[in-house]
Amino acid sequence: MNNSVFVSTTSSIANMTIEKHIDLVSANIVIGSNMFSDIAASFTDLFGGQSKSYQNKLKGINNQVIDELKLQASNIGANAIVGLKINFDEISGGGKSMFMVSAVGTAVRVTY
């Protein structure tokens, strides 16, 4: 993970000046949900409440996709990403269920 790359969902960053818009960065992470998570989620659906197993999976892949964007941005000389957008989807079929997180943003060079 590259902690030196700042990430923002907005098109500008307070107290920073965008010197250069470098390029678009995007990433997709797909991860399967395992049988035990599905069973735990089934009980949650039946009795109500939050599915901690699915929440933890989504949090993990959310972090992975942001780390991937940071790495891409750093590799092209950016020190920030602006306009971050993240989309969560479920891919299912054939008895299989997977989560997909897609992220896109603009890699920029900022001064503090």
CYANA upper distance limits for C-alpha pairs under 8 A (distance plus 0.5 A):
  1 MET  CA     67 ASP  CA      5.80
  1 MET  CA     68 GLU  CA      8.20
  1 MET  CA     70 LYS  CA      7.69
  1 MET  CA     71 LEU  CA      7.29
  2 ASN  CA     67 ASP  CA      7.39
  2 ASN  CA     70 LYS  CA      6.41
  2 ASN  CA     71 LEU  CA      6.56
  2 ASN  CA     74 SER  CA      7.97
  3 ASN  CA     70 LYS  CA      8.39
  4 SER  CA     79 ASN  CA      7.07
  5 VAL  CA     70 LYS  CA      6.35
  5 VAL  CA     73 ALA  CA      8.01
  5 VAL  CA     74 SER  CA      7.32
  5 VAL  CA     78 ALA  CA      7.88
  5 VAL  CA     79 ASN  CA      5.07
  5 VAL  CA     80 ALA  CA      5.29
  5 VAL  CA     81 ILE  CA      7.66
  6 PHE  CA     79 ASN  CA      6.89
  6 PHE  CA     80 ALA  CA      4.91
  6 PHE  CA     81 ILE  CA      6.73
  7 VAL  CA     70 LYS  CA      8.44
  7 VAL  CA     80 ALA  CA      6.17
  7 VAL  CA     81 ILE  CA      5.28
  7 VAL  CA     82 VAL  CA      6.61
  7 VAL  CA     84 LEU  CA      7.68
  8 SER  CA     12 SER  CA      8.34
  8 SER  CA     13 ILE  CA      7.58
  8 SER  CA     80 ALA  CA      8.38
  8 SER  CA     81 ILE  CA      6.69
  8 SER  CA     82 VAL  CA      5.40
  8 SER  CA     83 GLY  CA      6.72
  8 SER  CA     84 LEU  CA      6.50
  9 THR  CA     82 VAL  CA      6.35
  9 THR  CA     83 GLY  CA      5.02
  9 THR  CA     84 LEU  CA      4.88
  9 THR  CA     85 LYS  CA      7.08
 10 THR  CA     82 VAL  CA      6.40
 10 THR  CA     83 GLY  CA      5.39
 10 THR  CA     84 LEU  CA      7.66
 11 SER  CA     82 VAL  CA      5.79
 11 SER  CA     83 GLY  CA      5.42
 12 SER  CA     16 MET  CA      8.37
 12 SER  CA     17 THR  CA      8.48
 12 SER  CA     18 ILE  CA      8.02
 12 SER  CA     82 VAL  CA      7.13
 12 SER  CA     83 GLY  CA      8.48
 13 ILE  CA     17 THR  CA      7.88
 13 ILE  CA     82 VAL  CA      8.28
 15 ASN  CA    112 TYR  CA      6.95
 16 MET  CA    110 VAL  CA      6.67
 16 MET  CA    111 THR  CA      6.09
 16 MET  CA    112 TYR  CA      5.20
 17 THR  CA    110 VAL  CA      5.85
 17 THR  CA    111 THR  CA      5.84
 17 THR  CA    112 TYR  CA      7.18
 18 ILE  CA    108 VAL  CA      7.14
 18 ILE  CA    109 ARG  CA      6.45
 18 ILE  CA    110 VAL  CA      4.89
 18 ILE  CA    111 THR  CA      7.16
 19 GLU  CA    108 VAL  CA      7.97
 19 GLU  CA    109 ARG  CA      6.10
 19 GLU  CA    110 VAL  CA      5.93
 19 GLU  CA    111 THR  CA      7.44
 20 LYS  CA    108 VAL  CA      6.11
 20 LYS  CA    109 ARG  CA      5.72
 20 LYS  CA    110 VAL  CA      7.70
 21 HIS  CA    106 THR  CA      7.58
 21 HIS  CA    107 ALA  CA      6.87
 21 HIS  CA    108 VAL  CA      5.02
 21 HIS  CA    109 ARG  CA      7.14
 22 ILE  CA     76 ILE  CA      8.17
 22 ILE  CA     77 GLY  CA      8.48
 22 ILE  CA     78 ALA  CA      7.42
 22 ILE  CA    106 THR  CA      7.84
 22 ILE  CA    107 ALA  CA      5.98
 22 ILE  CA    108 VAL  CA      5.70
 22 ILE  CA    109 ARG  CA      7.69
 23 ASP  CA    106 THR  CA      6.37
 23 ASP  CA    107 ALA  CA      5.85
 23 ASP  CA    108 VAL  CA      7.79
 24 LEU  CA    104 VAL  CA      7.68
 24 LEU  CA    105 GLY  CA      6.42
 24 LEU  CA    106 THR  CA      5.08
 24 LEU  CA    107 ALA  CA      6.43
 25 VAL  CA     69 LEU  CA      6.66
 25 VAL  CA     72 GLN  CA      7.17
 25 VAL  CA     73 ALA  CA      7.28
 25 VAL  CA    104 VAL  CA      6.19
 25 VAL  CA    105 GLY  CA      6.02
 25 VAL  CA    106 THR  CA      6.49
 25 VAL  CA    107 ALA  CA      6.83
 26 SER  CA     69 LEU  CA      6.78
 26 SER  CA    102 SER  CA      7.90
 26 SER  CA    103 ALA  CA      5.98
 26 SER  CA    104 VAL  CA      4.74
 26 SER  CA    105 GLY  CA      7.04
 27 ALA  CA     65 VAL  CA      6.52
 27 ALA  CA     68 GLU  CA      7.03
 27 ALA  CA     69 LEU  CA      6.85
 27 ALA  CA    102 SER  CA      6.29
 27 ALA  CA    103 ALA  CA      5.90
 27 ALA  CA    104 VAL  CA      7.15
 28 ASN  CA     65 VAL  CA      6.98
 28 ASN  CA    100 MET  CA      7.34
 28 ASN  CA    101 VAL  CA      6.13
 28 ASN  CA    102 SER  CA      4.89
 28 ASN  CA    103 ALA  CA      6.97
 29 ILE  CA     61 ILE  CA      7.03
 29 ILE  CA     64 GLN  CA      7.86
 29 ILE  CA     65 VAL  CA      6.61
 29 ILE  CA    100 MET  CA      6.06
 29 ILE  CA    101 VAL  CA      5.81
 29 ILE  CA    102 SER  CA      7.09
 30 VAL  CA     61 ILE  CA      8.37
 30 VAL  CA     98 MET  CA      7.18
 30 VAL  CA     99 PHE  CA      6.08
 30 VAL  CA    100 MET  CA      4.82
 30 VAL  CA    101 VAL  CA      7.07
 31 ILE  CA     61 ILE  CA      8.14
 31 ILE  CA     98 MET  CA      6.03
 31 ILE  CA     99 PHE  CA      5.87
 31 ILE  CA    100 MET  CA      7.05
 32 GLY  CA     96 LYS  CA      8.36
 32 GLY  CA     97 SER  CA      6.67
 32 GLY  CA     98 MET  CA      4.64
 32 GLY  CA     99 PHE  CA      6.71
 33 SER  CA     37 SER  CA      6.81
 33 SER  CA     38 ASP  CA      7.36
 33 SER  CA     54 TYR  CA      8.48
 33 SER  CA     57 LYS  CA      8.44
 33 SER  CA     97 SER  CA      6.46
 33 SER  CA     98 MET  CA      5.96
 33 SER  CA     99 PHE  CA      7.56
 34 ASN  CA     38 ASP  CA      6.86
 35 MET  CA     39 ILE  CA      6.68
 36 PHE  CA     40 ALA  CA      6.69
 37 SER  CA     41 ALA  CA      6.54
 37 SER  CA     53 SER  CA      6.16
 37 SER  CA     54 TYR  CA      7.26
 38 ASP  CA     42 SER  CA      6.60
 39 ILE  CA     43 PHE  CA      7.07
 40 ALA  CA     44 THR  CA      6.94
 40 ALA  CA     51 SER  CA      7.76
 40 ALA  CA     53 SER  CA      7.70
 41 ALA  CA     45 ASP  CA      6.62
 41 ALA  CA     51 SER  CA      6.07
 41 ALA  CA     53 SER  CA      7.84
 41 ALA  CA     54 TYR  CA      7.83
 42 SER  CA     46 LEU  CA      6.68
 43 PHE  CA     47 PHE  CA      6.51
 43 PHE  CA     48 GLY  CA      8.31
 44 THR  CA     48 GLY  CA      5.51
 44 THR  CA     49 GLY  CA      6.20
 44 THR  CA     50 GLN  CA      7.01
 44 THR  CA     51 SER  CA      6.50
 45 ASP  CA     49 GLY  CA      8.01
 51 SER  CA     55 GLN  CA      6.66
 52 LYS  CA     56 ASN  CA      6.45
 53 SER  CA     57 LYS  CA      6.86
 54 TYR  CA     58 LEU  CA      6.63
 55 GLN  CA     59 LYS  CA      6.58
 56 ASN  CA     60 GLY  CA      6.59
 57 LYS  CA     61 ILE  CA      6.81
 58 LEU  CA     62 ASN  CA      6.44
 58 LEU  CA     99 PHE  CA      8.08
 59 LYS  CA     63 ASN  CA      6.78
 60 GLY  CA     64 GLN  CA      6.79
 61 ILE  CA     65 VAL  CA      6.61
 61 ILE  CA    101 VAL  CA      7.23
 62 ASN  CA     66 ILE  CA      6.91
 62 ASN  CA    101 VAL  CA      7.07
 63 ASN  CA     67 ASP  CA      6.62
 64 GLN  CA     68 GLU  CA      6.69
 65 VAL  CA     69 LEU  CA      6.84
 65 VAL  CA    101 VAL  CA      7.50
 65 VAL  CA    102 SER  CA      7.71
 65 VAL  CA    103 ALA  CA      7.08
 66 ILE  CA     70 LYS  CA      6.71
 66 ILE  CA    103 ALA  CA      7.87
 67 ASP  CA     71 LEU  CA      6.72
 68 GLU  CA     72 GLN  CA      6.76
 69 LEU  CA     73 ALA  CA      6.58
 69 LEU  CA    103 ALA  CA      8.26
 69 LEU  CA    104 VAL  CA      8.26
 69 LEU  CA    105 GLY  CA      8.44
 70 LYS  CA     74 SER  CA      6.53
 70 LYS  CA     80 ALA  CA      8.40
 70 LYS  CA     81 ILE  CA      8.07
 71 LEU  CA     75 ASN  CA      6.60
 72 GLN  CA     76 ILE  CA      7.06
 73 ALA  CA     77 GLY  CA      6.97
 73 ALA  CA     78 ALA  CA      5.55
 73 ALA  CA     79 ASN  CA      7.43
 73 ALA  CA     80 ALA  CA      7.75
 73 ALA  CA     81 ILE  CA      7.69
 73 ALA  CA    107 ALA  CA      5.95
 73 ALA  CA    108 VAL  CA      8.35
 74 SER  CA     78 ALA  CA      5.65
 74 SER  CA     79 ASN  CA      6.70
 77 GLY  CA    109 ARG  CA      7.82
 78 ALA  CA    107 ALA  CA      6.12
 78 ALA  CA    108 VAL  CA      5.53
 78 ALA  CA    109 ARG  CA      5.29
 78 ALA  CA    110 VAL  CA      8.39
 79 ASN  CA    107 ALA  CA      8.04
 79 ASN  CA    108 VAL  CA      6.92
 79 ASN  CA    109 ARG  CA      5.80
 79 ASN  CA    110 VAL  CA      6.98
 80 ALA  CA    107 ALA  CA      6.44
 80 ALA  CA    108 VAL  CA      5.86
 80 ALA  CA    109 ARG  CA      6.66
 80 ALA  CA    110 VAL  CA      7.11
 81 ILE  CA    105 GLY  CA      6.42
 81 ILE  CA    106 THR  CA      5.80
 81 ILE  CA    107 ALA  CA      5.01
 81 ILE  CA    108 VAL  CA      6.36
 82 VAL  CA    105 GLY  CA      6.28
 82 VAL  CA    106 THR  CA      5.78
 82 VAL  CA    107 ALA  CA      7.14
 82 VAL  CA    108 VAL  CA      7.68
 83 GLY  CA    104 VAL  CA      8.37
 83 GLY  CA    105 GLY  CA      5.66
 83 GLY  CA    106 THR  CA      6.71
 84 LEU  CA    103 ALA  CA      7.48
 84 LEU  CA    104 VAL  CA      6.24
 84 LEU  CA    105 GLY  CA      4.85
 84 LEU  CA    106 THR  CA      7.78
 85 LYS  CA    103 ALA  CA      6.09
 85 LYS  CA    104 VAL  CA      5.97
 85 LYS  CA    105 GLY  CA      6.89
 86 ILE  CA    101 VAL  CA      7.39
 86 ILE  CA    102 SER  CA      6.21
 86 ILE  CA    103 ALA  CA      4.90
 86 ILE  CA    104 VAL  CA      7.24
 87 ASN  CA    101 VAL  CA      6.14
 87 ASN  CA    102 SER  CA      5.70
 87 ASN  CA    103 ALA  CA      6.87
 88 PHE  CA     99 PHE  CA      7.84
 88 PHE  CA    100 MET  CA      6.38
 88 PHE  CA    101 VAL  CA      5.15
 88 PHE  CA    102 SER  CA      7.13
 89 ASP  CA     99 PHE  CA      6.42
 89 ASP  CA    100 MET  CA      5.61
 89 ASP  CA    101 VAL  CA      6.85
 90 GLU  CA     97 SER  CA      7.53
 90 GLU  CA     98 MET  CA      6.24
 90 GLU  CA     99 PHE  CA      5.14
 90 GLU  CA    100 MET  CA      6.54
 91 ILE  CA     97 SER  CA      6.33
 91 ILE  CA     98 MET  CA      5.53
 91 ILE  CA     99 PHE  CA      6.57
 91 ILE  CA    100 MET  CA      7.55
 92 SER  CA     96 LYS  CA      6.00
 92 SER  CA     97 SER  CA      4.84
 92 SER  CA     98 MET  CA      6.64
 93 GLY  CA     97 SER  CA      7.20
